[in-house]
């Protein structure tokens, strides 16, 4: 979980995070790895995946992530 929290902290600072995103992870009942969690967040629209990195799609979502941290 610390990897996910650190990654989100960087994304809130507008820094894309390298990730191995796979769609199957979103259907899993247990998300165990950072990449599985980021994959689910991409599938549900909380993050965008492009060029091997995940990032927060817009300023409004970025503000929500920052508020939660």
Backbone as a printed PyTorch tensor [residue, N CA C, xyz], in Angstrom:
tensor([[[  0.8200,  -1.2070,   0.0000],
         [  0.0000,   0.0000,   0.0000],
         [  0.8570,   1.2610,   0.0000]],

        [[  2.0300,   1.2050,   0.6240],
         [  2.8860,   2.3860,   0.6390],
         [  3.3080,   2.7810,  -0.7710]],

        [[  3.5520,   1.7700,  -1.6400],
         [  3.9070,   2.0650,  -3.0360],
         [  2.7820,   2.8050,  -3.7420]],

        [[  1.5470,   2.4020,  -3.4720],
         [  0.3900,   3.0570,  -4.0950],
         [  0.2690,   4.4830,  -3.5750]],

        [[  0.3790,   4.6530,  -2.2660],
         [  0.2680,   5.9860,  -1.6810],
         [  1.3760,   6.9030,  -2.1940]],

        [[  2.5990,   6.3950,  -2.2560],
         [  3.7100,   7.1950,  -2.7790],
         [  3.4750,   7.5580,  -4.2440]],

        [[  2.9720,   6.5970,  -5.0260],
         [  2.6920,   6.8500,  -6.4350],
         [  1.6220,   7.9110,  -6.6280]],

        [[  0.5800,   7.8500,  -5.8310],
         [ -0.4840,   8.8500,  -5.9230],
         [  0.0400,  10.2150,  -5.5150]],

        [[  0.9050,  10.2380,  -4.4990],
         [  1.5130,  11.4980,  -4.1010],
         [  2.3000,  12.1350,  -5.2350]],

        [[  3.0340,  11.3240,  -5.9750],
         [  3.7720,  11.8430,  -7.1240],
         [  2.8240,  12.3070,  -8.2270]],

        [[  1.7670,  11.5360,  -8.4620],
         [  0.8090,  11.9210,  -9.5060],
         [  0.1010,  13.2240,  -9.1530]],

        [[ -0.1750,  13.4560,  -7.8720],
         [ -0.7820,  14.7160,  -7.4460],
         [  0.1670,  15.8730,  -7.7550]],

        [[  1.4600,  15.5770,  -7.7640],
         [  2.4650,  16.5810,  -8.1260],
         [  2.6620,  16.6510,  -9.6360]],

        [[  1.7720,  16.0060, -10.3830],
         [  1.7730,  16.0100, -11.8540],
         [  2.9510,  15.2340, -12.4450]],

        [[  3.3610,  14.1570, -11.7630],
         [  4.4330,  13.2900, -12.2390],
         [  3.8240,  11.9320, -12.5950]],

        [[  3.8330,  11.5380, -13.8800],
         [  3.3200,  10.2160, -14.2620],
         [  4.1640,   9.1010, -13.6440]],

        [[  3.5390,   7.9750, -13.3390],
         [  4.2000,   6.8520, -12.6900],
         [  4.2390,   5.6600, -13.6500]],

        [[  5.4290,   5.0890, -13.8850],
         [  5.4950,   3.8770, -14.7130],
         [  4.6900,   2.7480, -14.0600]],

        [[  3.9180,   2.0310, -14.8740],
         [  3.1030,   0.9340, -14.3440],
         [  2.8490,  -0.0900, -15.4390]],

        [[  2.6160,  -1.3070, -15.0200],
         [  2.2610,  -2.3960, -15.9150],
         [  0.7630,  -2.6320, -15.7510]],

        [[ -0.0330,  -1.9350, -16.5260],
         [ -1.4900,  -1.9800, -16.3860],
         [ -2.0600,  -3.1300, -17.2080]],

        [[ -2.9360,  -3.9030, -16.5560],
         [ -3.6000,  -5.0200, -17.2200],
         [ -5.0670,  -5.0130, -16.8270]],

        [[ -5.9380,  -5.1310, -17.7970],
         [ -7.3770,  -5.0240, -17.5450],
         [ -7.9130,  -6.1030, -16.6160]],

        [[ -7.3360,  -7.2830, -16.6390],
         [ -7.8790,  -8.3620, -15.8180],
         [ -7.8460,  -8.0400, -14.3270]],

        [[ -6.9210,  -7.2130, -13.9170],
         [ -6.7800,  -6.9240, -12.4870],
         [ -8.0250,  -6.2650, -11.9100]],

        [[ -8.7650,  -5.5450, -12.7220],
         [ -9.9400,  -4.8320, -12.2260],
         [-11.0530,  -5.7860, -11.8220]],

        [[-11.0740,  -6.9710, -12.3880],
         [-12.1330,  -7.9190, -12.0520],
         [-11.7620,  -8.8060, -10.8740]],

        [[-10.5420,  -8.7230, -10.4110],
         [-10.0820,  -9.5310,  -9.2920],
         [-10.7350,  -9.0530,  -7.9970]],

        [[-11.0530,  -9.9890,  -7.1400],
         [-11.6450,  -9.6390,  -5.8580],
         [-10.5680,  -9.1640,  -4.8730]],

        [[ -9.3270,  -9.5610,  -5.1050],
         [ -8.2260,  -9.1480,  -4.2490],
         [ -7.1600,  -8.4760,  -5.1010]],

        [[ -6.9280,  -7.2160,  -4.8370],
         [ -5.8840,  -6.4830,  -5.5320],
         [ -4.6850,  -6.4360,  -4.5960]],

        [[ -3.6190,  -7.1230,  -4.9600],
         [ -2.4940,  -7.2860,  -4.0470],
         [ -1.2830,  -6.4350,  -4.4030]],

        [[ -1.0830,  -6.1500,  -5.6650],
         [  0.1220,  -5.4210,  -6.0560],
         [ -0.2220,  -3.9990,  -6.4750]],

        [[  0.8060,  -3.1650,  -6.4900],
         [  0.6470,  -1.7800,  -6.9300],
         [  0.0730,  -1.7280,  -8.3460]],

        [[  0.6090,  -2.5710,  -9.2360],
         [  0.1300,  -2.5660, -10.6210],
         [ -1.3180,  -3.0290, -10.7280]],

        [[ -1.7250,  -3.9920,  -9.9180],
         [ -3.1240,  -4.4340,  -9.9300],
         [ -4.0440,  -3.3090,  -9.4550]],

        [[ -3.6280,  -2.5950,  -8.4200],
         [ -4.4430,  -1.4840,  -7.9120],
         [ -4.5300,  -0.3720,  -8.9430]],

        [[ -3.3940,   0.0050,  -9.5420],
         [ -3.4110,   1.0350, -10.5800],
         [ -4.2260,   0.5830, -11.7900]],

        [[ -4.1540,  -0.7050, -12.1380],
         [ -4.9470,  -1.2290, -13.2550],
         [ -6.4370,  -1.0390, -13.0000]],

        [[ -6.8800,  -1.3720, -11.7900],
         [ -8.2890,  -1.1990, -11.4480],
         [ -8.6740,   0.2760, -11.4980]],

        [[ -7.7900,   1.1410, -11.0260],
         [ -8.0820,   2.5810, -11.0430],
         [ -8.1940,   3.1140, -12.4660]],

        [[ -7.4220,   2.5370, -13.3900],
         [ -7.5200,   2.9260, -14.8050],
         [ -8.8570,   2.4650, -15.3780]],

        [[ -9.2150,   1.2070, -15.1220],
         [-10.4640,   0.6600, -15.6670],
         [-11.6660,   1.4430, -15.1610]],

        [[-11.6400,   1.8740, -13.9070],
         [-12.7690,   2.6080, -13.3420],
         [-12.7080,   4.1150, -13.5750]],

        [[-11.6760,   4.5830, -14.2870],
         [-11.6280,   5.9830, -14.6940],
         [-10.9720,   6.9440, -13.7210]],

        [[-10.3420,   6.4230, -12.6650],
         [ -9.6680,   7.3070, -11.7120],
         [ -8.2910,   7.7420, -12.2110]],

        [[ -7.6870,   6.9100, -13.0770],
         [ -6.3890,   7.2130, -13.6570],
         [ -6.4330,   6.9790, -15.1610]],

        [[ -5.4610,   7.5470, -15.8600],
         [ -5.2830,   7.3430, -17.2950],
         [ -3.9770,   6.5810, -17.4840]],

        [[ -3.9380,   5.6610, -18.4570],
         [ -2.7250,   4.9310, -18.7880],
         [ -2.3060,   5.2960, -20.2020]],

        [[ -1.0600,   5.7700, -20.3380],
         [ -0.5570,   6.1670, -21.6560],
         [  0.9650,   6.0640, -21.6540]],

        [[  1.5160,   5.4890, -22.7050],
         [  2.9680,   5.3730, -22.8580],
         [  3.6440,   4.7080, -21.6650]],

        [[  2.9950,   3.6900, -21.1020],
         [  3.5810,   2.9300, -20.0100],
         [  3.5030,   3.5710, -18.6370]],

        [[  2.7630,   4.6780, -18.5310],
         [  2.6460,   5.3850, -17.2550],
         [  1.1800,   5.6460, -16.9180]],

        [[  0.8970,   5.7580, -15.6270],
         [ -0.4260,   6.1650, -15.1710],
         [ -0.3380,   7.5840, -14.6410]],

        [[ -1.4400,   8.3180, -14.8100],
         [ -1.5040,   9.6770, -14.2890],
         [ -2.9460,  10.0560, -14.0310]],

        [[ -3.1290,  11.1080, -13.2590],
         [ -4.4590,  11.5860, -12.9050],
         [ -5.0160,  12.3700, -14.0950]],

        [[ -6.2440,  12.0740, -14.5290],
         [ -6.7550,  12.6060, -15.7960],
         [ -7.0890,  14.0960, -15.8270]],

        [[ -7.4140,  14.7020, -14.6980],
         [ -7.8120,  16.1150, -14.7530],
         [ -7.6050,  16.7910, -13.3990]],

        [[ -7.6990,  18.0860, -13.3870],
         [ -7.4380,  18.8850, -12.1870],
         [ -8.4340,  18.5610, -11.0650]],

        [[ -9.6950,  18.3530, -11.3960],
         [-10.7050,  18.0550, -10.3770],
         [-10.3860,  16.7510,  -9.6570]],

        [[-10.0070,  15.7310, -10.4270],
         [ -9.6580,  14.4450,  -9.8220],
         [ -8.3770,  14.5990,  -8.9970]],

        [[ -7.4340,  15.3910,  -9.4880],
         [ -6.1870,  15.6210,  -8.7630],
         [ -6.4730,  16.2640,  -7.3990]],

        [[ -7.3920,  17.1980,  -7.3770],
         [ -7.7560,  17.8490,  -6.1280],
         [ -8.3820,  16.8510,  -5.1500]],

        [[ -9.1970,  15.9400,  -5.6620],
         [ -9.8100,  14.9240,  -4.7970],
         [ -8.7540,  13.9930,  -4.2080]],

        [[ -7.7950,  13.5670,  -5.0360],
         [ -6.7120,  12.7230,  -4.5260],
         [ -5.9140,  13.4710,  -3.4650]],

        [[ -5.5910,  14.7330,  -3.7210],
         [ -4.8050,  15.5250,  -2.7710],
         [ -5.5760,  15.6840,  -1.4510]],

        [[ -6.8730,  15.8750,  -1.5400],
         [ -7.7030,  16.0290,  -0.3440],
         [ -7.6980,  14.7560,   0.4930]],

        [[ -7.7050,  13.5980,  -0.1550],
         [ -7.7500,  12.3110,   0.5410],
         [ -6.4190,  11.9660,   1.2070]],

        [[ -5.3540,  12.5720,   0.7470],
         [ -4.0370,  12.2490,   1.3090],
         [ -3.8620,  13.0620,   2.5490]]])
